[in-house]
Amino acid sequence: MNKATILLVLIRSMTKAEKRFLKLYSNLQDGDKVYLRLFDLMKECSSVEETARKFGREAEKCSFEIAVKHLYKVVIECLLHLRGRDSIRSRISDCLSEAEILFRCGLFRPAIERLNGAKARALRHEQTACLLLIRQTELQYLSTEDFQEISEKQLVEKQMKVNETFKHLRCAAQHMQLYDILKYRAAHRGKIRRSTISTPYWVSSTVCFRPGCTTKCLFSSPGCTDSPPDPTHRTSSEEYRYISTSTTPSG
């Protein structure tokens, strides 16, 4: 699909408010605004070929391809600006960008305050991936300042929070992977008629999830067959229950 076709679909899917904002946005720019004529033509025409013919007659000295590229850039900028205000991730990203600007200017404490605000928002909306990035960024800033603002105990606590967030993110990813596999099979193979199905290695009933286990602990019941049951061992069903009941990392 070429850029002109993509642009046509974008423009025809825009709301009245978005189209009005694009007009206002174009008023801030200087120079020839022939791309606005292309914008109007794409609202009226039903195909790229029809738009190109009309644009060629009305703007003979302008290249259709160049006008398409420029209009595409303007449309994307407007949509990002408008829809970014309703996106939690965009708001968190703006807080991170603001914190980075403050930190580069030597304003350490204001930067940390902005990170704390972003952290609270990420926790409130359960944006675990953003939360992990925020906590890693905070440790990076503290490291640059030689950890002058915190004690060793506080540093360890922050590091443990990073580990906790990473673990939660990993479990959520595994849960989603299992869901996607089941959804794929339901969509491509029809309804599942068997009581058991083959599953990836990480949800196999014979895999132990204990960290550092070298034998993979192949067992048919909870606990290893060649050793007493270990409370740190977790079967796939127990791991699935852990994933399902795990909560968002605390602040």
Secondary structure, DSSP 4 states (H G I P E B T S, - for coil): --HHHHHHHHHHH--HHHHHHHHHHHTT--S--HHHHHHHHHHH-SSHHHHHHHHHHH-TTS-HHHHHHHHHHHHHHHHHHHHHTT-HHHHHHHHHHHHHHHHHTT-HHHHHHHHHHHHHHHHHTT-HHHHHHHHHHHHHHHHHTTTTTS-HHHHHHHHHHHHHHHHHHHHHHHHHHHHHHHHHHHHHH-S--SS-----GGG-TT----TT-SSTT--SSSS-TTS---TT---HHHHHHHHHH--PPP-
